[in-house]
Amino acid sequence: MVFDAAPVAMLLLDGRTRVVEVNNTLQKMFGVEKEELLAQQPGDGLHCAVSVQSGEGCGLARECVHCGFRNNVKKVLATGQAVRQVETSAKFLIQGQPVTVWVELSANPVDINGERHVLVCFNNITERKL
């Protein structure tokens, strides 16, 4: 599948921001399996440190209002307009260790069976930012 051959991390979210599909690049970047992500909120499946430590889940903790990832996805869902090359960071638990990951994020609206989804693509730019 072309989705899995892409050299950038990709995930497809539904209108409630649940993960519908992910590619191999994303799985390798975060050290997670596809099954851990499907039907989950992105921060829950990717082990966002805020989501894990608060115990409240992705999008529900007080700090989530500052999440560049979530805010850009919500903007695309609300407006139907793409966002391009936004630099943002978040802390994730990767192999049990807290790691700050910087990404260059682009998100595009996609209609599937009459329902709005968001295709999120990002490059890991952590080395460039440190």
Protein Blocks (a to p, Z undefined) as FASTA:
>chain_A
ZZlmpcbdcddddfkopafbdcfklmmmnopafklmgopafklmnopaklmmnonoghka
mklmmmmklmmmmmmmmnopacehiacdddddeehiacddddddddddddeehiacdddd
dddfklmmZZ
